């Protein structure tokens, strides 16, 4: 058994509960060796995922109010879907990119395990509201960007963890306020766990983005706008959670860029 091969096997699992449990077991078990130089063939049908939820265009996913039971369930479902996608993208980061330090692969396995916990907590709470993962339509934005950056690790690190996932740092506190007002204390607690861990995940993205830029002789701040344009990353909108972004390793120049780019 070898870590990158095992990550690819887990990425192919379609059942969400089995995938989440298997990832956490792999992370908590005995540390597997890492073959950083192995060239792995990409199987068809990545990532493994269930037949439901139905995937639709982002514009076709309705905005839901947390102040009705159905609306709150749909809102939490959308977050659970993000966390399930995040498991997949972390596993993809482990198996896909060769030639990196061992710490890179172990960092991303940790991310996959923590995203698995987030998904499990959200799914359990969703079930307590009389629903389950798959009950509402969802979009595929996170995995779409993962696929676009499959052959460019600099772009992957720039645009998935530290762009798309970093939006969670901005969106979570206002969402928690709404859920608290709706009386869903458990959802607020779960989002506390997610926000804490996501700061660490974005920090991992920042760390390896800068590593890859330095290795390639690139300026991480200067090249970022070009990556956003080349890979059609969504434009970020305020408000920005500056404190969480700084805790995740964004520099003052990078935070200033967000303001200028609005």
C-alpha positions in Angstrom: 0.0 0.0 0.0 1.2 3.5 -0.9 -0.5 6.8 0.0 -1.0 8.3 -3.5 -2.4 5.0 -4.9 -4.8 4.7 -1.9 -6.0 8.3 -2.3 -6.8 7.6 -6.0 -8.8 4.5 -4.9 -10.8 6.5 -2.4 -11.5 9.2 -4.9 -13.3 6.6 -7.0 -15.7 5.6 -4.2 -19.2 6.8 -5.1 -21.0 6.4 -1.8 -20.5 9.5 0.3 -20.6 7.8 3.7 -18.2 5.0 2.7 -15.8 7.6 1.1 -15.9 9.8 4.2 -15.3 6.9 6.6 -12.5 5.4 4.4 -10.7 8.7 4.2 -10.8 9.2 7.9 -9.6 5.7 8.5 -6.7 6.1 6.1 -5.6 9.3 7.8 -5.9 7.9 11.3 -4.2 4.6 10.6 -0.6 3.8 10.2 1.2 6.3 8.0 1.7 4.8 4.5 4.9 5.4 2.5 4.7 8.1 -0.2 6.0 7.5 -3.7 6.2 11.1 -4.8 7.7 10.2 -8.2 5.1 7.6 -9.3 3.2 8.5 -12.5 -0.3 7.3 -11.9 -2.8 6.8 -14.8 -6.1 8.7 -14.5 -9.1 6.3 -14.5 -12.3 7.3 -16.2 -15.2 8.7 -14.2 -13.5 10.8 -11.6 -14.6 11.7 -9.1 -16.7 8.9 -7.7 -20.0 10.3 -6.5 -23.6 9.3 -6.0 -26.4 9.6 -8.6 -28.0 12.3 -6.5 -27.8 15.3 -6.0 -28.7 16.3 -9.5 -26.1 18.7 -10.7 -27.4 21.9 -12.4 -25.9 25.2 -13.4 -25.1 27.5 -10.5 -27.8 30.0 -11.6 -30.4 27.2 -11.4 -29.7 26.5 -7.7 -32.3 28.6 -5.9 -31.5 30.8 -2.9 -33.1 29.5 0.2 -34.1 31.2 3.4 -32.8 29.7 6.7 -36.1 30.8 8.4 -38.1 27.9 7.1 -37.3 24.3 7.8 -37.2 23.4 4.1 -35.1 26.4 3.3 -32.7 25.7 6.2 -32.3 22.1 5.0 -31.6 23.2 1.5 -29.0 25.7 2.7 -27.2 23.1 4.8 -27.4 20.7 1.9 -25.5 23.2 -0.2 -22.8 23.4 2.4 -22.7 19.6 2.7 -22.2 19.4 -1.1 -19.3 21.8 -0.9 -17.7 19.6 1.8 -18.2 16.4 -0.2 -16.6 18.1 -3.2 -13.8 19.3 -1.0 -13.0 15.7 0.0 -12.7 14.9 -3.7 -10.5 17.8 -4.5 -8.1 17.1 -1.6 -7.8 13.4 -2.7 -7.2 14.6 -6.2 -4.4 16.9 -5.0 -2.8 13.9 -3.3 -2.7 11.5 -6.2 -2.4 13.7 -9.2 0.7 15.8 -8.7 4.1 14.0 -8.6 7.4 15.4 -7.5 6.5 17.3 -4.4 7.8 16.9 -0.8 6.2 14.2 1.3 4.7 16.9 3.5 2.6 18.1 0.6 0.8 14.7 0.3 0.3 14.4 4.0 -1.1 17.9 4.3 -3.7 17.2 1.6 -4.7 13.9 3.2 -5.3 15.8 6.4 -7.5 18.2 4.5 -9.5 15.3 3.0 -10.0 13.7 6.5 -11.2 17.0 8.0 -13.5 17.6 5.1 -14.9 14.1 5.6 -15.7 15.0 9.2 -17.4 18.2 8.1 -19.5 16.4 5.6 -20.5 13.7 8.1 -21.5 16.3 10.7 -23.6 18.3 8.2 -25.2 15.1 6.8 -26.2 13.9 10.3 -27.7 17.3 11.1 -29.5 17.4 7.7 -31.0 13.9 8.5 -32.2 15.4 11.8 -34.2 17.9 9.8 -35.9 15.1 7.8 -33.7 15.3 4.7 -30.5 13.7 3.4 -27.7 14.5 1.1 -29.0 14.3 -2.5 -32.5 15.7 -1.7 -31.8 19.1 -3.4 -30.1 20.1 -6.6 -26.5 21.3 -6.5 -23.9 22.7 -8.8 -20.4 21.5 -9.6 -18.3 24.6 -9.3 -15.5 23.3 -7.1 -14.9 20.2 -9.2 -15.1 22.2 -12.4 -12.2 24.3 -11.4 -10.4 21.1 -10.1 -10.7 19.7 -13.6 -9.6 22.8 -15.3 -6.4 22.9 -13.3 -5.6 19.2 -13.6 -2.3 19.8 -15.4 -1.1 23.0 -13.6 -0.3 22.7 -9.9 0.4 26.4 -9.6 -3.1 27.2 -10.9 -4.7 24.4 -8.8 -3.2 25.8 -5.5 -4.0 29.4 -6.5 -7.6 28.9 -7.6 -9.1 26.0 -5.6 -8.0 26.2 -1.9 -7.0 29.9 -1.8 -9.8 31.3 -4.1 -12.9 29.1 -4.1 -12.5 27.5 -0.7 -11.3 30.8 0.8 -14.7 32.2 0.1 -16.0 30.1 3.0 -13.9 32.2 5.3 -15.8 35.2 4.2 -19.3 33.6 4.0 -19.4 31.6 7.2 -19.8 34.3 9.9 -22.8 36.0 8.2 -24.3 32.6 7.6 -23.8 31.7 11.2 -25.6 34.9 12.2 -28.6 34.0 10.1 -28.7 30.4 11.4 -28.5 31.6 15.0 -31.4 34.0 14.4 -33.3 31.0 12.9 -32.6 29.1 16.2 -30.4 26.4 14.8 -27.6 26.3 17.4 -26.3 22.9 16.2 -25.7 24.3 12.7 -23.8 27.2 14.2 -21.6 24.8 16.2 -20.8 22.8 13.1 -19.9 25.9 11.2 -17.5 26.8 14.0 -15.7 23.6 13.4 -15.7 24.1 9.7 -14.4 27.7 9.9 -11.6 26.7 12.3 -10.5 23.9 10.0 -10.9 25.8 6.8 -8.5 28.5 8.0 -5.9 25.7 8.2 -6.9 24.3 4.7 -6.5 27.7 3.1 -3.2 28.1 4.8 -2.1 24.8 3.3 -3.1 26.1 -0.1 -1.2 29.3 0.5 1.9 27.3 1.6 2.1 25.1 -1.4 1.1 27.8 -3.9 4.1 29.8 -2.7 6.3 26.7 -2.7 5.4 26.0 -6.3 5.8 29.6 -7.4 9.2 29.8 -5.8 10.3 26.5 -7.4 9.2 27.9 -10.8 10.7 31.3 -10.2 7.3 33.0 -10.2 6.0 35.9 -8.2 2.9 34.6 -6.4 1.2 38.0 -6.1 2.0 39.2 -9.7 0.9 36.1 -11.5 -2.4 35.6 -9.6 -4.6 38.0 -11.7 -3.5 36.2 -14.9 -4.4 32.8 -13.4 -7.9 34.1 -12.5 -8.4 35.3 -16.1 -6.8 32.2 -17.8 -8.9 29.7 -15.9 -12.1 31.8 -15.7 -12.2 31.8 -11.9 -15.2 33.6 -10.5 -14.7 37.1 -9.4 -14.7 37.6 -5.6 -17.2 39.9 -3.9 -17.1 41.6 -0.5 -17.4 41.3 2.4 -14.0 39.7 3.0 -13.0 38.2 6.4 -9.6 39.9 6.6 -8.8 38.4 10.0 -9.5 34.9 8.9 -7.6 35.4 5.6 -4.6 36.8 7.5 -4.8 33.8 9.9 -4.7 31.6 6.7 -1.6 33.2 5.5 -2.7 35.9 3.0 -0.4 38.8 2.9 -1.4 42.5 3.1 -0.7 42.8 -0.6 -3.0 39.9 -1.4 -5.8 41.3 0.8 -5.4 44.7 -0.8 -5.7 43.1 -4.3 -9.1 41.7 -3.3 -10.3 45.3 -2.6 -8.9 46.7 -5.8 -10.3 43.9 -7.9 -13.9 44.5 -6.8 
